[in-house]
């Protein structure tokens, strides 16, 4: 009996100390993870490679490595970047940073940002689009909207309603929501092309998660939010081997004509509905068909990628853009479409800060062309 009690005391003390150590370690890791900016789980670029000094100056002329690192940490912002929004599905959470600022009204701040809501007498310009129009990996004052503000002049007020992962169907929903709330701009600019082909099925980001939730198939692991588990995931991401950029077995056929034509027809239908709404509310709608690296651009000058095999789902634009070019040649896109897909054809320079997102200089040129068309 004495030996039994002794072993019980030893085991109980050991168990208590183990639990106490576990709690202490989790508390310490919680503090570290809470105040440490972590890289995204699925980054759009190789974080270390992007900070290579030989490429840094080309992508961000005059920037220090610390400033670039801070900018990359603010876009995206860990795993709390999005929040739910009715009708559109999700939007960026309000955020205040050094380089990225998201207003509670749902738009990203631009240079010399006008107050919200727009003042009477001002020419308000709403910009819609995905992450390229949002200004992914660019500071607030170097996005397309900021340069559009400079070009449009002090009597105009530009609001950057572009949002990462948005495509034309969500832009239509957001435009309709703003009109319904009485936020009616004089001009609405829709910058499209890339995400419509990426989200070729026509379903917004997070649709699969929502469908599983509604079907009761969401399984929650009570351990996945423990700081120790999150720290282990971060270490795996930080020091683990990056798999080769090769398409997985059973990868989709990016040349599938049924899928490509479906994307084109959906964009045309969304465009028609936006035009109808704009006409009723007296808004001038402008549709910018954006440049992408896999159409009329010499990839030898791309700073980060030199082969279409490294673009993943973006490869679909290589086969979808010619379809849009054919419609344009036939005069079927309309006079309210600004075709910028060819603007990089003869450029022998890097135009991107990662696989698909524009440099500040290229964003400025896109804004300039848009401003000329708007006038």
Wavefront OBJ file of the C-alpha trace (Angstrom):
o trace
v 0.000 0.000 0.000
v 2.849 2.371 0.830
v 4.503 1.762 -2.547
v 1.174 2.286 -4.292
v 0.667 5.642 -2.587
v 4.249 6.631 -3.430
v 3.810 5.822 -7.104
v 0.493 7.651 -7.123
v 2.150 10.780 -5.697
v 4.985 10.572 -8.244
v 2.589 10.146 -11.165
v 0.245 12.858 -9.903
v 3.101 15.337 -9.492
v 4.479 14.427 -12.897
v 1.078 14.848 -14.515
v 0.516 18.168 -12.728
v 3.936 19.473 -13.789
v 3.352 18.346 -17.382
v -0.019 20.147 -17.497
v 1.513 23.216 -15.882
v 4.350 23.218 -18.438
v 1.865 22.758 -21.281
v -0.196 25.713 -20.075
v 2.914 27.868 -19.661
v 4.246 27.014 -23.128
v 0.861 27.731 -24.754
v 0.546 31.046 -22.932
v 4.056 32.054 -24.016
v 3.397 31.051 -27.640
v 0.054 32.849 -27.572
v 1.795 36.081 -26.618
v 4.416 35.581 -29.338
v 1.870 34.740 -32.032
v -0.480 37.493 -30.919
v 2.033 40.282 -31.381
v 4.149 38.837 -34.147
v 3.198 39.452 -37.776
v 3.153 36.086 -39.505
v 3.435 35.387 -43.226
v 0.257 34.157 -44.909
v -0.454 30.447 -45.048
v -0.568 30.501 -48.849
v 1.576 33.421 -50.019
v 1.236 34.749 -53.549
v 5.008 34.923 -53.831
v 8.136 33.364 -52.388
v 8.723 35.594 -49.355
v 12.478 35.025 -49.143
v 13.016 35.159 -52.872
v 11.041 38.387 -53.082
v 13.469 40.063 -50.681
v 16.478 39.114 -52.774
v 18.452 42.405 -53.041
v 19.049 41.820 -56.738
v 15.280 41.863 -57.346
v 14.248 44.270 -54.633
v 15.311 47.414 -56.443
v 13.622 46.332 -59.645
v 10.277 45.649 -57.956
v 10.447 48.479 -55.404
v 12.898 51.160 -56.551
v 14.286 53.111 -53.610
v 12.655 50.906 -50.967
v 14.528 49.357 -48.058
v 14.198 45.657 -47.289
v 12.518 46.460 -43.959
v 9.856 48.570 -45.660
v 9.157 45.883 -48.254
v 8.901 43.277 -45.506
v 6.406 45.455 -43.629
v 4.366 45.982 -46.792
v 4.231 42.238 -47.465
v 3.090 41.637 -43.903
v 0.202 44.081 -44.310
v -1.034 42.434 -47.514
v -2.444 40.001 -46.704
v -2.844 40.388 -42.958
v -2.469 36.980 -41.342
v -5.644 34.871 -41.277
v -8.045 37.647 -40.261
v -8.065 39.532 -43.546
v -11.724 39.053 -44.489
v -15.069 39.428 -42.772
v -18.591 38.487 -43.830
v -20.619 40.947 -45.896
v -24.193 40.372 -47.142
v -24.699 39.844 -50.884
v -21.010 40.003 -51.823
v -20.052 37.235 -49.388
v -16.970 38.812 -47.834
v -14.863 41.922 -47.760
v -11.623 43.207 -46.238
v -11.814 43.957 -42.532
v -11.232 47.590 -41.497
v -7.512 48.021 -40.941
v -5.009 50.748 -40.195
v -1.407 50.109 -41.109
v 1.661 51.901 -42.300
v 1.093 51.091 -45.977
v -2.394 49.568 -46.136
v -5.551 51.173 -44.755
v -9.077 49.836 -45.166
v -11.987 52.152 -44.359
v -14.965 50.757 -42.374
v -17.131 51.710 -45.372
v -15.403 48.951 -47.360
v -12.909 50.776 -49.584
v -9.139 51.044 -49.445
v -7.644 54.468 -48.794
v -6.054 56.278 -51.730
v -3.735 59.255 -51.950
v -5.508 62.442 -50.768
v -8.522 60.322 -49.911
v -11.790 62.255 -49.964
v -14.133 61.773 -46.982
v -16.986 59.299 -47.004
v -19.710 59.620 -48.076
v -18.953 61.647 -51.227
v -19.694 65.333 -50.937
v -22.317 66.968 -53.161
v -20.753 68.703 -56.142
v -17.769 66.377 -56.351
v -17.280 63.979 -59.217
v -17.153 60.675 -57.384
v -15.437 57.731 -59.056
v -15.871 54.213 -57.688
v -13.248 51.648 -58.746
v -14.140 47.942 -58.707
v -11.973 44.902 -59.342
v -9.836 42.241 -57.713
v -6.452 42.297 -56.019
v -4.672 43.887 -58.987
v -6.999 46.885 -58.817
v -6.884 46.794 -55.019
v -3.105 47.215 -55.215
v -1.804 43.941 -53.804
v 1.729 44.422 -52.420
v 1.594 48.170 -53.094
v 1.161 51.010 -50.582
v -2.039 53.061 -50.526
v -0.580 55.929 -52.540
v 0.752 53.751 -55.404
v -2.398 51.885 -56.411
v -4.303 52.391 -59.649
v -6.958 54.338 -57.742
v -4.368 56.691 -56.216
v -2.895 57.497 -59.600
v -6.398 57.876 -61.006
v -7.067 60.425 -58.256
v -3.974 62.392 -59.286
v -5.034 62.368 -62.921
v -8.698 63.186 -62.271
v -7.867 66.304 -60.271
v -8.948 67.883 -56.997
v -12.611 68.156 -57.987
v -12.877 64.373 -58.273
v -13.107 61.889 -55.412
v -11.870 58.348 -56.118
v -12.894 55.431 -53.887
v -11.072 52.120 -54.253
v -13.749 49.445 -53.837
v -11.582 46.795 -55.484
v -11.135 43.776 -53.230
v -8.845 40.737 -53.342
v -10.411 37.638 -54.961
v -13.374 39.591 -56.395
v -14.577 39.004 -59.944
v -17.311 40.546 -62.067
v -20.254 38.805 -60.356
v -19.241 40.154 -56.936
v -18.488 43.566 -58.403
v -22.033 43.633 -59.762
v -23.390 42.730 -56.310
v -21.276 45.408 -54.619
v -22.264 48.042 -57.185
v -25.927 47.185 -56.689
v -25.548 47.335 -52.899
v -23.949 50.774 -53.006
v -26.680 52.104 -55.311
v -29.370 50.681 -53.051
v -27.778 52.492 -50.103
v -27.889 55.778 -52.004
v -24.142 55.865 -52.764
v -24.357 56.809 -56.427
v -21.102 57.777 -58.183
v -20.811 59.756 -61.373
v -18.369 57.199 -62.782
v -17.893 53.486 -62.031
v -14.712 51.800 -63.285
v -14.585 47.996 -63.455
v -11.116 46.486 -63.915
v -11.529 42.853 -64.946
v -10.049 39.895 -66.762
v -7.750 37.997 -64.429
v -10.087 36.819 -61.665
v -12.967 35.951 -63.972
v -10.789 33.276 -65.538
v -9.275 32.209 -62.217
v -12.732 31.708 -60.661
v -13.927 30.009 -63.823
v -16.735 28.170 -62.056
v -18.408 31.480 -61.235
v -18.363 30.867 -57.470
v -16.753 33.346 -55.051
v -13.959 32.485 -52.672
v -15.124 30.592 -49.532
v -18.116 29.078 -51.386
v -16.903 25.536 -50.678
v -16.578 26.311 -46.958
v -20.065 27.805 -46.859
v -21.551 24.848 -48.717
v -19.961 22.404 -46.274
v -21.220 24.476 -43.352
v -24.778 24.459 -44.693
v -24.522 20.699 -45.270
v -23.348 20.185 -41.688
v -20.014 18.788 -42.838
v -17.759 21.249 -41.057
v -15.632 19.385 -38.573
v -13.890 21.417 -35.901
v -10.693 20.101 -34.368
v -10.524 21.451 -30.797
v -6.725 21.287 -30.898
v -6.157 23.259 -34.103
v -6.339 26.644 -32.347
v -3.860 25.780 -29.634
v -0.833 28.098 -29.812
v 1.470 25.042 -29.893
v -0.324 23.668 -32.948
v -0.324 27.044 -34.679
v 3.366 27.487 -33.894
v 4.112 24.053 -35.363
v 2.212 25.001 -38.531
v 4.177 28.236 -38.770
v 7.494 26.382 -38.363
v 6.469 23.911 -41.041
v 5.662 26.776 -43.396
v 8.782 28.732 -42.496
v 11.355 25.957 -42.674
v 9.609 23.219 -44.607
v 10.491 22.359 -48.169
v 8.444 24.134 -50.803
v 7.064 21.623 -53.279
v 8.002 22.027 -56.891
v 5.597 24.162 -58.883
v 4.129 21.353 -60.958
v 0.457 20.768 -61.662
v -0.978 17.987 -59.511
v -2.316 14.786 -60.970
v -5.713 15.349 -62.486
v -5.148 19.100 -62.881
v -7.887 20.928 -64.810
v -7.568 21.494 -68.520
v -7.024 25.229 -68.780
v -7.737 25.112 -72.516
v -11.225 23.646 -72.127
v -13.320 25.717 -74.600
v -16.545 25.104 -72.678
v -15.086 26.594 -69.512
v -13.440 29.498 -71.333
v -16.590 30.419 -73.253
v -18.595 30.138 -70.053
v -16.311 32.721 -68.412
v -16.644 35.089 -71.359
v -20.432 34.802 -71.500
v -20.766 35.329 -67.748
v -18.629 38.471 -67.895
v -20.692 39.802 -70.813
v -23.916 39.107 -68.897
v -22.586 40.863 -65.785
v -21.474 43.771 -67.939
v -24.967 44.083 -69.414
v -26.565 44.127 -65.954
v -24.094 46.725 -64.701
v -24.828 48.876 -67.765
v -28.567 48.623 -67.093
v -28.169 49.678 -63.459
v -25.802 52.468 -64.421
v -28.246 53.809 -66.995
v -31.103 53.914 -64.470
v -29.003 55.762 -61.878
v -27.187 58.057 -64.291
v -23.759 56.508 -63.751
v -21.151 56.299 -66.480
v -19.776 52.747 -66.442
v -16.294 52.034 -67.809
v -14.954 48.510 -68.239
v -11.181 48.089 -68.289
v -9.916 44.783 -69.673
v -6.684 44.506 -67.750
v -3.232 43.268 -68.830
v -2.016 39.891 -67.559
v 1.496 38.414 -67.832
v 0.457 35.443 -69.974
v -0.982 37.526 -72.806
v 1.244 39.599 -75.093
v 4.086 39.932 -72.600
v 7.604 38.580 -72.918
v 8.074 36.473 -69.770
v 11.848 36.794 -70.046
v 11.413 40.209 -68.457
v 9.185 38.957 -65.650
v 11.121 39.400 -62.420
v 9.746 36.341 -60.625
v 8.413 33.865 -63.178
v 9.772 32.943 -66.567
v 7.558 30.004 -67.495
v 3.814 29.565 -67.762
v 4.215 26.296 -65.819
v 4.710 28.319 -62.630
v 1.446 30.262 -62.899
v -0.968 27.532 -61.816
v -4.593 28.496 -62.421
v -3.551 31.812 -63.935
v -2.641 29.855 -67.086
v -6.306 29.945 -68.105
v -5.883 33.616 -69.076
v -3.404 32.545 -71.750
v -6.223 30.794 -73.599
v -9.156 32.962 -72.517
v -7.779 36.339 -73.511
v -7.630 35.506 -77.250
v -11.390 34.831 -77.114
v -11.962 38.325 -75.762
v -9.607 39.741 -78.385
v -11.708 38.092 -81.100
v -14.899 39.640 -79.688
v -13.176 43.016 -79.618
v -12.076 42.635 -83.246
v -15.687 41.916 -84.149
v -16.841 45.042 -82.309
v -18.876 43.027 -79.780
v -17.441 44.432 -76.554
v -18.956 47.895 -76.822
v -17.669 51.451 -76.727
v -17.502 51.499 -72.936
v -14.663 48.939 -72.852
v -11.072 50.108 -72.533
v -8.847 47.362 -73.928
v -5.514 47.361 -72.095
v -4.586 43.713 -72.619
v -2.060 44.676 -75.312
v -0.368 47.565 -73.506
v 2.656 45.488 -72.416
v 3.272 43.915 -75.806
v 6.433 45.865 -76.635
v 7.672 46.464 -73.096
v 11.093 45.030 -72.270
v 10.972 45.509 -68.516
v 9.537 43.955 -65.388
v 5.949 45.031 -64.706
v 5.066 42.862 -61.695
v 5.821 42.648 -57.974
v 4.888 38.958 -57.891
v 3.319 36.523 -60.346
v 0.424 38.751 -61.487
v 0.260 41.980 -59.449
v 1.467 45.248 -60.947
v 4.379 47.434 -59.991
v 3.676 51.032 -58.998
v 4.943 52.289 -62.369
v 2.676 49.933 -64.309
v -0.278 50.817 -62.073
v 0.350 54.474 -62.833
v 0.346 53.796 -66.556
v -2.901 51.819 -66.327
v -4.475 54.680 -64.367
v -3.275 57.186 -66.960
v -4.828 55.252 -69.816
v -8.051 54.880 -67.831
v -8.104 58.584 -67.073
v -7.691 59.484 -70.741
v -10.523 57.129 -71.676
v -12.722 58.571 -68.930
v -12.230 62.076 -70.240
l 1 2 3 4 5 6 7 8 9 10 11 12 13 14 15 16 17 18 19 20 21 22 23 24 25 26 27 28 29 30 31 32 33 34 35 36 37 38 39 40 41 42 43 44 45 46 47 48 49 50 51 52 53 54 55 56 57 58 59 60 61 62 63 64 65 66 67 68 69 70 71 72 73 74 75 76 77 78 79 80 81 82 83 84 85 86 87 88 89 90 91 92 93 94 95 96 97 98 99 100 101 102 103 104 105 106 107 108 109 110 111 112 113 114 115 116 117 118 119 120 121 122 123 124 125 126 127 128 129 130 131 132 133 134 135 136 137 138 139 140 141 142 143 144 145 146 147 148 149 150 151 152 153 154 155 156 157 158 159 160 161 162 163 164 165 166 167 168 169 170 171 172 173 174 175 176 177 178 179 180 181 182 183 184 185 186 187 188 189 190 191 192 193 194 195 196 197 198 199 200 201 202 203 204 205 206 207 208 209 210 211 212 213 214 215 216 217 218 219 220 221 222 223 224 225 226 227 228 229 230 231 232 233 234 235 236 237 238 239 240 241 242 243 244 245 246 247 248 249 250 251 252 253 254 255 256 257 258 259 260 261 262 263 264 265 266 267 268 269 270 271 272 273 274 275 276 277 278 279 280 281 282 283 284 285 286 287 288 289 290 291 292 293 294 295 296 297 298 299 300 301 302 303 304 305 306 307 308 309 310 311 312 313 314 315 316 317 318 319 320 321 322 323 324 325 326 327 328 329 330 331 332 333 334 335 336 337 338 339 340 341 342 343 344 345 346 347 348 349 350 351 352 353 354 355 356 357 358 359 360 361 362 363 364 365 366 367 368 369 370 371 372 373 374 375
